Amino acid sequence: MTSSIGQSIDLLCSEQSLDRDMIIEAMKEAVKAAARKQFKDKTGDSIQVEWNQEEGEIEVSAEKTVVETVEDPLTELTLEEAQELAGDEIEIGDMLLLPLNREEMGRIAAQTAKQILVQKVREAIREKVYEEYIDRKGELINGTVKRFERGDMIVDLGNNLEAVVPRNEQSRGEMWNQGERIRVVIADVSREQKGQQIKGSRASSELLKRLFEMEVPEIYDETVVIKSCVREPGDRAKIAVTSNEKDVDPVGACVGMKGSRVQAIIKELRGEKIDIIEWSEEPSVFAANALSPAKVSQVRITDIDNRLMEVIVGEDQLSLAIGKKGQNVRLATRLVGWEIKIVSEELIKREITQQMGKMMASGEAVPITALEGVTAPQAETLAEKGIKDVEALAAASVDDLVDFLDVSMDQAESIKAAAAAIVRARNVEMGVEEPVEEAAEVVVEAAGTEVAEEAPVEAAAEETVEETVAEEAPAAEVEPEAEAVVEEVVEEVSTEETETPAADDDADTAKEA
């Protein structure tokens, strides 16, 4: 039995990597608790348990004090009794350890000792696991899917050690089966006596960082540094990287040759999309990069204390910048650490146009250089040609602007449209209607478009032109230029449509009118 106890202790220490002295202390406490329960009527609480290293066995004894007159027989004995047991050298006040027969403890006491010993060993094992893994939080570990419990996934880490991946730490885009190999990142380690101590995660951004460290040698040797990383597990992730060396492209290093490195990570995350962003110290530059793949026109910091900014994007980039259900801007906000507001470039242009219109209405001069696409040298060139304000620019022809500024037809039309928009905004602000000439031209252009696209019969188009012009501008008030425009449009319509007698008569009637 002696060798059996010693061998059991050695085997337990070897399997669980536990300290032998700790196991012996736990065993002594367990036997002492059982002996107190068994011999309480004989010894009270004065029980001593020692481990005999030479014999390899537990020794149980009752501690008693030698007194002249016994008052408590459970803890005291007379000098005569003590001398009979231990010899004549015993004196009053000495302490004696009287051996107890372990066989008298019985089955119940032995079972109690076993339960206490098992509990002590479990506590020791859990404390050892805690001390070993508490400093490894955020580390990537490998395991095997063992089972599922109410949605939680239990992962076997080997060495009789398990980790739990709670449902909220699992990626919704992943499905796992028993026996599959899995990588998880250590999210937390607890001292609690129930359940698994190690909590793993497949949804943490730390998992993405560890995977990049494994796939990208430049990150492992700190040539490339991961500044921040955010995820919406199963959908999309963004990671910001920078380089400590000018010759190393951080984004290219993470992507790898033909995307080999990032594709390996995407495969590990079961198809999760990953945006690799170049980090910048400038919040505006960083925010513009973070909204990738959308192209940003301008970034304006509106409140530096509260970390607020506006990002201006073109109309065609608006939905891309916001992302599906706001996902792209939401991830960018978390990545940058600033509150980002997406604003349409067209909206900003309308606001600027309205402000300039108010300036004109209040009598303030709006410089031509305030218009988008007009530089200071171009403004000087226009001034030399007699175009010194926005109104004159709006009234100029597109051909003249092309000649004066040496720009393309599209650029000239854009400049003229911007000036005309400011003038219209001024008129709206002042409550002034557009001139009759402009109204007539607009009506004719609209009528001509409608005829070209929709009207199958030429006569109907001509009647629409006549009625519209008559309503907007009476014949007596139409200037010769507007009347000439009307006649030209009608002639063009008459030429393009099917030449029928009825159509010719209608065209002549329109000309006479």
MINULUM-6456 format. One line per field, with one value per residue (C-alpha): residue number from 1; residue in three letters; chain; z, x, y. Coordinates in Angstrom, 1 decimal. Last residue first. Layout:
pos: c(NUM  ...) $
code: c(ala  ...) $
unit: c(A  ...) $
pz: c(Z  ...) $
px: c(X  ...) $
py: c(Y  ...) $
//
This chain:
pos: c(513  512  511  510  509  508  507  506  505  504  503  502  501  500  499  498  497  496  495  494  493  492  491  490  489  488  487  486  485  484  483  482  481  480  479  478  477  476  475  474  473  472  471  470  469  468  467  466  465  464  463  462  461  460  459  458  457  456  455  454  453  452  451  450  449  448  447  446  445  444  443  442  441  440  439  438  437  436  435  434  433  432  431  430  429  428  427  426  425  424  423  422  421  420  419  418  417  416  415  414  413  412  411  410  409  408  407  406  405  404  403  402  401  400  399  398  397  396  395  394  393  392  391  390  389  388  387  386  385  384  383  382  381  380  379  378  377  376  375  374  373  372  371  370  369  368  367  366  365  364  363  362  361  360  359  358  357  356  355  354  353  352  351  350  349  348  347  346  345  344  343  342  341  340  339  338  337  336  335  334  333  332  331  330  329  328  327  326  325  324  323  322  321  320  319  318  317  316  315  314  313  312  311  310  309  308  307  306  305  304  303  302  301  300  299  298  297  296  295  294  293  292  291  290  289  288  287  286  285  284  283  282  281  280  279  278  277  276  275  274  273  272  271  270  269  268  267  266  265  264  263  262  261  260  259  258  257  256  255  254  253  252  251  250  249  248  247  246  245  244  243  242  241  240  239  238  237  236  235  234  233  232  231  230  229  228  227  226  225  224  223  222  221  220  219  218  217  216  215  214  213  212  211  210  209  208  207  206  205  204  203  202  201  200  199  198  197  196  195  194  193  192  191  190  189  188  187  186  185  184  183  182  181  180  179  178  177  176  175  174  173  172  171  170  169  168  167  166  165  164  163  162  161  160  159  158  157  156  155  154  153  152  151  150  149  148  147  146  145  144  143  142  141  140  139  138  137  136  135  134  133  132  131  130  129  128  127  126  125  124  123  122  121  120  119  118  117  116  115  114  113  112  111  110  109  108  107  106  105  104  103  102  101  100  99  98  97  96  95  94  93  92  91  90  89  88  87  86  85  84  83  82  81  80  79  78  77  76  75  74  73  72  71  70  69  68  67  66  65  64  63  62  61  60  59  58  57  56  55  54  53  52  51  50  49  48  47  46  45  44  43  42  41  40  39  38  37  36  35  34  33  32  31  30  29  28  27  26  25  24  23  22  21  20  19  18  17  16  15  14  13  12  11  10  9  8  7  6  5  4  3  2  1) $
code: c(ala  glu  lys  ala  thr  asp  ala  asp  asp  asp  ala  ala  pro  thr  glu  thr  glu  glu  thr  ser  val  glu  glu  val  val  glu  glu  val  val  ala  glu  ala  glu  pro  glu  val  glu  ala  ala  pro  ala  glu  glu  ala  val  thr  glu  glu  val  thr  glu  glu  ala  ala  ala  glu  val  pro  ala  glu  glu  ala  val  glu  thr  gly  ala  ala  glu  val  val  val  glu  ala  ala  glu  glu  val  pro  glu  glu  val  gly  met  glu  val  asn  arg  ala  arg  val  ile  ala  ala  ala  ala  ala  lys  ile  ser  glu  ala  gln  asp  met  ser  val  asp  leu  phe  asp  val  leu  asp  asp  val  ser  ala  ala  ala  leu  ala  glu  val  asp  lys  ile  gly  lys  glu  ala  leu  thr  glu  ala  gln  pro  ala  thr  val  gly  glu  leu  ala  thr  ile  pro  val  ala  glu  gly  ser  ala  met  met  lys  gly  met  gln  gln  thr  ile  glu  arg  lys  ile  leu  glu  glu  ser  val  ile  lys  ile  glu  trp  gly  val  leu  arg  thr  ala  leu  arg  val  asn  gln  gly  lys  lys  gly  ile  ala  leu  ser  leu  gln  asp  glu  gly  val  ile  val  glu  met  leu  arg  asn  asp  ile  asp  thr  ile  arg  val  gln  ser  val  lys  ala  pro  ser  leu  ala  asn  ala  ala  phe  val  ser  pro  glu  glu  ser  trp  glu  ile  ile  asp  ile  lys  glu  gly  arg  leu  glu  lys  ile  ile  ala  gln  val  arg  ser  gly  lys  met  gly  val  cys  ala  gly  val  pro  asp  val  asp  lys  glu  asn  ser  thr  val  ala  ile  lys  ala  arg  asp  gly  pro  glu  arg  val  cys  ser  lys  ile  val  val  thr  glu  asp  tyr  ile  glu  pro  val  glu  met  glu  phe  leu  arg  lys  leu  leu  glu  ser  ser  ala  arg  ser  gly  lys  ile  gln  gln  gly  lys  gln  glu  arg  ser  val  asp  ala  ile  val  val  arg  ile  arg  glu  gly  gln  asn  trp  met  glu  gly  arg  ser  gln  glu  asn  arg  pro  val  val  ala  glu  leu  asn  asn  gly  leu  asp  val  ile  met  asp  gly  arg  glu  phe  arg  lys  val  thr  gly  asn  ile  leu  glu  gly  lys  arg  asp  ile  tyr  glu  glu  tyr  val  lys  glu  arg  ile  ala  glu  arg  val  lys  gln  val  leu  ile  gln  lys  ala  thr  gln  ala  ala  ile  arg  gly  met  glu  glu  arg  asn  leu  pro  leu  leu  leu  met  asp  gly  ile  glu  ile  glu  asp  gly  ala  leu  glu  gln  ala  glu  glu  leu  thr  leu  glu  thr  leu  pro  asp  glu  val  thr  glu  val  val  thr  lys  glu  ala  ser  val  glu  ile  glu  gly  glu  glu  gln  asn  trp  glu  val  gln  ile  ser  asp  gly  thr  lys  asp  lys  phe  gln  lys  arg  ala  ala  ala  lys  val  ala  glu  lys  met  ala  glu  ile  ile  met  asp  arg  asp  leu  ser  gln  glu  ser  cys  leu  leu  asp  ile  ser  gln  gly  ile  ser  ser  thr  met) $
unit: c(A  A  A  A  A  A  A  A  A  A  A  A  A  A  A  A  A  A  A  A  A  A  A  A  A  A  A  A  A  A  A  A  A  A  A  A  A  A  A  A  A  A  A  A  A  A  A  A  A  A  A  A  A  A  A  A  A  A  A  A  A  A  A  A  A  A  A  A  A  A  A  A  A  A  A  A  A  A  A  A  A  A  A  A  A  A  A  A  A  A  A  A  A  A  A  A  A  A  A  A  A  A  A  A  A  A  A  A  A  A  A  A  A  A  A  A  A  A  A  A  A  A  A  A  A  A  A  A  A  A  A  A  A  A  A  A  A  A  A  A  A  A  A  A  A  A  A  A  A  A  A  A  A  A  A  A  A  A  A  A  A  A  A  A  A  A  A  A  A  A  A  A  A  A  A  A  A  A  A  A  A  A  A  A  A  A  A  A  A  A  A  A  A  A  A  A  A  A  A  A  A  A  A  A  A  A  A  A  A  A  A  A  A  A  A  A  A  A  A  A  A  A  A  A  A  A  A  A  A  A  A  A  A  A  A  A  A  A  A  A  A  A  A  A  A  A  A  A  A  A  A  A  A  A  A  A  A  A  A  A  A  A  A  A  A  A  A  A  A  A  A  A  A  A  A  A  A  A  A  A  A  A  A  A  A  A  A  A  A  A  A  A  A  A  A  A  A  A  A  A  A  A  A  A  A  A  A  A  A  A  A  A  A  A  A  A  A  A  A  A  A  A  A  A  A  A  A  A  A  A  A  A  A  A  A  A  A  A  A  A  A  A  A  A  A  A  A  A  A  A  A  A  A  A  A  A  A  A  A  A  A  A  A  A  A  A  A  A  A  A  A  A  A  A  A  A  A  A  A  A  A  A  A  A  A  A  A  A  A  A  A  A  A  A  A  A  A  A  A  A  A  A  A  A  A  A  A  A  A  A  A  A  A  A  A  A  A  A  A  A  A  A  A  A  A  A  A  A  A  A  A  A  A  A  A  A  A  A  A  A  A  A  A  A  A  A  A  A  A  A  A  A  A  A  A  A  A  A  A  A  A  A  A  A  A  A  A  A  A  A  A  A  A  A  A  A  A  A  A  A  A  A  A  A  A  A  A  A  A  A  A  A  A  A  A  A  A  A  A  A  A  A  A  A  A  A  A  A  A  A  A  A  A) $
pz: c(-85.9  -89.5  -88.8  -86.8  -89.6  -92.1  -89.9  -89.6  -93.3  -93.8  -91.3  -93.1  -96.4  -95.0  -94.7  -91.9  -89.0  -89.2  -91.4  -89.5  -86.2  -87.4  -88.8  -85.5  -83.5  -85.8  -85.6  -81.8  -81.7  -84.0  -81.8  -78.8  -80.6  -81.9  -78.4  -77.2  -75.5  -78.2  -78.7  -75.0  -73.0  -70.7  -72.0  -75.7  -75.6  -74.2  -76.6  -79.7  -78.6  -77.8  -81.1  -82.9  -81.1  -81.9  -85.6  -85.9  -85.0  -83.3  -80.2  -77.6  -77.9  -80.5  -79.7  -76.0  -76.5  -78.7  -76.2  -73.4  -75.5  -76.6  -73.0  -71.8  -74.5  -73.8  -70.1  -70.8  -73.1  -70.7  -67.9  -64.8  -62.0  -59.1  -55.5  -54.3  -53.0  -56.0  -58.3  -56.5  -56.7  -60.4  -60.7  -58.8  -61.0  -64.1  -62.9  -62.2  -65.6  -67.4  -65.8  -66.5  -70.1  -70.6  -69.1  -71.4  -74.5  -73.6  -72.3  -74.0  -71.6  -74.1  -77.1  -75.1  -73.1  -76.3  -77.7  -74.5  -74.8  -72.1  -70.1  -67.1  -67.2  -67.3  -64.2  -62.4  -62.7  -64.8  -68.3  -70.4  -72.4  -70.2  -67.2  -68.7  -69.0  -65.4  -64.2  -66.2  -64.5  -61.1  -61.8  -62.7  -62.3  -59.4  -59.2  -56.4  -59.0  -60.6  -57.5  -55.9  -55.2  -52.2  -52.9  -50.5  -53.4  -54.7  -51.3  -51.0  -54.4  -53.3  -50.3  -52.4  -54.8  -51.9  -50.6  -54.0  -54.4  -51.0  -51.9  -55.2  -53.3  -51.2  -47.5  -45.4  -41.7  -39.9  -36.1  -35.4  -34.1  -37.5  -37.5  -35.6  -38.0  -41.0  -39.9  -39.6  -42.9  -44.7  -42.9  -43.5  -44.4  -47.3  -47.7  -47.0  -49.2  -52.0  -51.9  -52.2  -54.8  -57.9  -56.2  -55.5  -52.0  -49.2  -45.8  -42.8  -39.6  -35.8  -33.2  -30.3  -29.8  -33.5  -34.5  -38.2  -39.8  -43.6  -45.9  -49.7  -52.9  -51.5  -53.7  -52.2  -51.9  -49.4  -46.7  -44.5  -47.0  -46.8  -43.0  -42.8  -44.9  -42.8  -39.5  -40.5  -38.9  -41.7  -41.9  -45.3  -45.4  -46.1  -46.7  -45.9  -47.1  -45.0  -47.2  -44.5  -42.2  -43.0  -46.7  -46.3  -44.5  -47.3  -49.8  -47.9  -48.4  -52.0  -53.4  -56.7  -54.7  -51.2  -50.0  -46.6  -48.2  -50.8  -48.2  -46.1  -49.1  -47.9  -49.2  -46.7  -43.7  -40.5  -42.6  -41.8  -41.5  -41.0  -41.0  -42.2  -41.9  -43.7  -43.5  -41.3  -38.3  -38.5  -37.9  -36.8  -36.9  -35.8  -36.2  -37.6  -38.1  -41.0  -40.5  -37.1  -37.7  -37.5  -39.6  -42.4  -42.3  -43.4  -43.1  -39.3  -38.3  -40.5  -38.8  -35.4  -36.3  -37.7  -34.5  -32.4  -34.2  -32.2  -33.8  -33.7  -29.9  -27.1  -23.5  -21.3  -17.9  -19.1  -16.9  -13.1  -10.6  -11.7  -12.1  -15.5  -18.7  -21.5  -25.3  -26.3  -30.1  -32.0  -34.7  -35.7  -36.8  -37.5  -35.4  -34.8  -37.5  -37.9  -39.8  -40.3  -41.6  -38.2  -36.7  -33.1  -30.1  -29.3  -29.4  -26.8  -27.8  -24.9  -24.3  -23.2  -21.5  -21.0  -22.4  -25.8  -26.8  -27.3  -28.4  -27.0  -29.1  -27.5  -29.1  -26.2  -25.8  -29.0  -29.1  -29.7  -32.4  -32.4  -31.3  -32.3  -30.3  -31.3  -28.5  -27.5  -23.8  -23.2  -19.8  -18.2  -19.8  -17.5  -14.2  -14.9  -16.0  -12.7  -10.7  -12.4  -11.8  -8.1  -7.7  -9.3  -7.0  -3.9  -5.0  -5.7  -2.2  -0.5  -2.3  -1.4  2.2  2.4  0.9  3.4  6.2  4.9  4.4  7.9  10.0  12.2  9.6  10.0  13.6  15.6  16.8  20.0  19.5  22.8  23.9  27.0  29.7  32.6  31.9  29.8  30.2  32.1  29.0  26.1  26.7  30.4  31.0  29.4  31.5  34.7  33.7  33.2  29.8  27.9  24.6  24.7  28.4  29.1  32.8  33.5  36.6  36.4  32.7  29.7  26.5  23.7  19.9  18.2  15.4  11.7  9.7  5.9  4.0  1.9  4.5  4.2  3.4  6.2  5.5  8.6  9.9  13.3  14.9  18.0  16.9  19.5  20.3  21.2  20.2  17.2  15.9  12.6  11.6  12.7  10.8  7.5  7.7  8.5  5.6  3.1  4.5  4.3  0.7  -0.3  1.3  -0.5  -3.8  -3.3  -2.4  -5.7  -7.8  -10.7  -14.4  -14.7  -15.9  -14.1  -10.8  -10.9  -11.6  -8.8  -6.3  -7.4  -7.2  -3.6  -2.6  -4.2  -2.6  0.8  0.0) $
px: c(-47.8  -46.9  -44.2  -46.5  -49.1  -46.5  -45.4  -49.0  -49.5  -46.3  -47.5  -50.8  -49.1  -46.8  -43.0  -42.3  -40.4  -36.8  -37.5  -40.6  -38.8  -35.9  -38.2  -40.1  -36.9  -35.6  -38.9  -39.0  -35.3  -36.2  -39.1  -36.8  -34.3  -37.0  -38.3  -41.5  -43.7  -46.5  -46.6  -47.4  -44.6  -45.3  -48.8  -48.2  -44.8  -46.4  -49.4  -47.2  -44.7  -47.4  -49.1  -45.9  -45.4  -48.9  -48.5  -45.3  -47.1  -45.2  -44.4  -42.2  -38.5  -37.8  -41.0  -40.4  -36.8  -38.0  -40.7  -38.1  -35.8  -38.6  -39.7  -36.2  -35.6  -38.9  -38.2  -34.7  -36.1  -38.9  -36.4  -36.5  -38.8  -37.5  -38.3  -34.9  -33.7  -35.1  -33.4  -30.1  -30.4  -31.0  -27.9  -25.9  -27.2  -26.3  -22.7  -22.4  -24.0  -21.6  -18.6  -19.9  -20.7  -17.1  -15.7  -17.7  -16.8  -13.1  -11.0  -9.0  -10.3  -11.5  -12.2  -14.1  -15.9  -17.0  -18.3  -20.3  -22.0  -21.8  -24.9  -23.9  -20.4  -22.0  -24.1  -21.1  -19.0  -16.2  -16.8  -15.5  -12.9  -10.1  -12.1  -12.4  -8.6  -8.2  -10.7  -8.7  -5.5  -7.3  -8.7  -12.2  -13.1  -15.5  -16.8  -15.4  -12.8  -15.6  -15.8  -19.2  -20.0  -22.2  -25.4  -27.5  -29.0  -25.5  -24.5  -27.7  -27.0  -23.5  -24.9  -27.4  -24.6  -22.5  -25.4  -26.1  -22.4  -22.3  -25.4  -23.8  -20.7  -22.8  -22.0  -20.8  -20.5  -17.5  -17.2  -13.5  -11.7  -10.2  -11.0  -14.3  -15.5  -14.2  -16.2  -19.4  -18.7  -18.4  -21.3  -24.0  -26.6  -24.5  -21.8  -21.8  -18.9  -20.2  -23.6  -22.1  -19.5  -21.6  -22.8  -19.3  -17.9  -17.4  -16.3  -17.3  -15.4  -16.1  -13.4  -15.2  -12.4  -11.5  -15.0  -15.8  -12.8  -13.4  -12.4  -12.6  -13.3  -13.2  -13.1  -15.0  -13.1  -11.9  -13.5  -10.4  -8.1  -10.1  -10.3  -6.6  -6.0  -8.3  -6.9  -3.3  -1.0  -1.6  -2.4  -2.5  -5.7  -6.1  -9.8  -10.8  -13.9  -14.8  -14.7  -14.4  -12.1  -9.2  -9.9  -9.7  -6.4  -4.9  -6.3  -4.5  -1.2  -1.6  -2.9  -1.1  2.2  1.3  -1.6  0.1  3.4  1.6  -0.3  2.8  5.0  8.6  11.3  10.4  11.0  8.9  5.8  2.2  -1.0  -4.7  -7.0  -10.6  -13.0  -16.1  -19.0  -18.4  -17.3  -17.9  -14.3  -11.9  -8.1  -5.7  -2.0  -0.6  3.1  5.2  9.0  8.0  9.7  6.4  4.7  7.2  6.9  3.2  1.2  1.5  1.4  -1.6  -3.4  -2.6  -4.1  -7.2  -7.7  -7.2  -10.2  -12.3  -15.0  -13.4  -13.0  -11.7  -12.6  -10.2  -11.4  -14.0  -17.0  -17.3  -14.6  -14.1  -10.6  -11.1  -9.1  -10.2  -10.1  -7.6  -7.6  -9.1  -7.8  -9.7  -9.2  -12.4  -13.3  -16.9  -18.2  -17.9  -20.0  -18.7  -20.4  -21.9  -18.5  -18.4  -17.7  -21.4  -22.0  -19.4  -16.1  -15.1  -11.6  -10.6  -7.5  -7.0  -3.4  -4.9  -6.6  -10.1  -12.5  -16.1  -18.5  -21.3  -24.8  -26.4  -23.3  -21.4  -18.7  -15.0  -13.9  -10.1  -7.5  -4.9  -4.0  -3.6  -2.6  -4.7  -4.5  -1.3  -0.5  -3.5  -2.7  -0.1  -1.2  -4.9  -4.0  -2.0  -4.9  -7.2  -5.0  -4.6  -8.3  -8.9  -6.3  -7.9  -11.3  -10.0  -8.3  -11.5  -13.5  -10.9  -10.8  -14.6  -14.5  -11.9  -14.0  -17.0  -15.0  -13.6  -11.4  -10.4  -7.9  -6.0  -5.1  -4.2  -0.7  -0.4  1.5  2.7  3.2  5.2  3.7  4.5  7.6  8.3  11.8  10.3  9.1  6.7  3.5  3.9  5.4  2.4  -0.1  1.8  2.1  -1.6  -3.4  -4.9  -6.7  -9.7  -9.5  -10.2  -9.6  -6.8  -4.7  -0.9  -0.8  0.8  -0.7  -2.3  -1.9  -3.7  -1.9  -2.3  0.8  0.5  2.9  6.0  8.1  11.0  8.9  6.5  3.8  2.2  -1.3  -2.1  -5.5  -6.4  -9.9  -11.6  -9.4  -11.7  -15.2  -13.9  -12.1  -14.0  -14.8  -11.4  -9.8  -11.6  -10.5  -6.9  -6.9  -7.9  -5.5  -2.6  -3.6  -3.6  -0.2  1.2  -0.2  1.5  4.8  4.6  4.1  1.8  2.5  -0.9  0.2  3.5  2.2  -0.6  1.7  4.1  1.3  -0.1  3.3  3.8  0.4  1.0  4.4  2.9  0.0) $
py: c(82.9  82.9  80.4  78.1  78.2  77.3  74.3  73.2  73.3  71.3  68.7  68.2  67.8  65.1  65.2  62.8  64.5  65.8  68.9  70.2  69.8  71.8  74.5  74.6  75.0  77.8  79.7  79.6  80.8  83.7  84.7  84.7  87.0  89.3  90.1  88.5  91.1  91.4  87.6  87.0  85.2  82.2  81.2  82.0  80.2  77.1  77.2  77.6  75.0  72.5  73.2  72.5  69.2  68.0  68.9  66.8  63.6  60.9  63.0  61.2  61.7  64.4  66.3  66.3  67.5  70.4  71.4  71.5  73.6  75.9  76.4  77.1  79.6  81.4  81.6  83.0  85.7  86.6  87.2  84.9  85.9  88.0  86.9  88.3  84.9  83.1  85.6  85.2  81.4  81.7  83.8  81.3  78.5  80.4  80.8  77.1  76.3  78.6  76.9  73.4  74.3  75.6  72.5  70.3  72.3  72.0  74.9  77.6  80.3  82.9  80.6  78.0  80.7  82.4  79.1  78.5  81.8  84.5  85.4  83.3  85.0  88.4  87.6  86.1  89.3  90.8  89.5  92.3  90.3  91.6  90.5  87.0  86.7  87.9  85.3  82.6  83.7  83.4  79.9  79.0  75.3  75.7  79.2  81.4  82.7  84.7  86.8  87.3  90.9  91.7  93.4  91.4  89.4  88.6  87.3  85.3  83.7  82.9  81.1  79.2  78.1  76.9  74.9  73.4  72.5  70.8  68.7  67.7  66.5  64.2  64.2  61.2  62.0  60.3  60.2  59.7  56.7  55.9  52.1  52.5  55.2  53.2  50.2  52.2  54.0  50.6  48.9  51.5  49.0  47.9  50.5  54.3  55.0  52.8  54.4  57.9  57.1  58.0  61.2  62.3  62.1  64.6  63.3  65.4  65.2  64.9  64.2  65.9  68.3  68.6  69.6  70.1  68.3  68.5  65.6  66.0  64.1  60.6  57.5  54.5  51.2  52.3  54.5  53.9  55.7  58.9  58.6  58.2  61.2  63.3  61.9  62.8  60.3  57.9  54.2  52.4  50.3  46.6  45.9  42.2  40.4  37.3  34.2  31.4  33.2  30.8  31.2  35.0  34.6  32.5  35.0  37.8  36.1  35.0  38.2  38.0  38.1  39.3  41.4  42.2  43.2  45.3  47.2  47.9  49.0  48.6  51.0  53.7  51.4  51.3  50.5  51.2  49.0  49.6  46.6  46.6  43.6  42.5  40.0  36.9  38.8  42.6  43.5  46.2  46.5  49.1  50.1  46.8  47.4  46.4  45.9  44.4  41.0  39.3  42.0  41.7  37.9  38.2  34.9  34.2  37.9  38.4  35.5  37.0  40.3  38.8  36.8  39.9  41.4  39.0  36.9  33.5  33.6  31.4  31.3  29.3  28.2  25.6  25.1  25.5  26.3  29.9  31.1  32.6  33.1  35.4  35.9  33.3  33.3  30.3  28.1  25.0  21.4  19.6  16.6  17.7  20.0  23.7  26.3  29.8  33.0  33.9  34.1  32.7  34.8  35.4  31.7  31.1  29.4  27.1  25.8  22.3  20.8  17.0  17.4  18.5  21.7  20.2  22.9  23.1  25.2  27.0  26.8  25.0  22.7  21.6  19.0  18.4  20.8  20.3  22.7  25.3  28.4  32.1  34.4  37.4  36.5  34.5  36.0  34.4  31.1  29.5  31.0  30.1  26.6  26.1  27.4  25.1  22.1  23.0  23.5  20.1  18.5  20.0  18.7  15.2  15.2  16.3  13.6  10.9  12.0  11.8  8.3  7.2  8.5  6.6  3.4  3.2  5.4  2.5  1.3  4.5  3.5  6.6  7.4  9.6  12.7  14.1  17.7  18.5  20.7  18.3  16.2  13.2  11.7  8.7  7.0  7.7  5.7  4.9  8.3  10.0  8.1  8.9  12.6  12.9  13.4  16.3  17.1  14.8  14.2  17.9  18.8  16.5  17.4  17.4  18.1  16.5  18.0  15.9  15.8  12.9  11.1  10.1  9.0  8.9  6.7  6.7  4.9  7.3  10.4  9.9  12.4  13.9  14.3  15.9  15.8  18.0  18.7  16.4  13.4  10.5  11.7  13.5  10.4  9.9  13.5  14.7  11.8  12.7  16.4  15.3  12.8  15.6  18.1  15.6  14.7  18.4  18.8  15.8  17.1  20.5  18.8  16.9  20.0  19.4  18.6  17.0  13.6  13.5  14.8  12.3  9.4  10.4  10.6  7.3  5.7  7.0  5.7  2.3  2.0  2.3  0.0) $
//
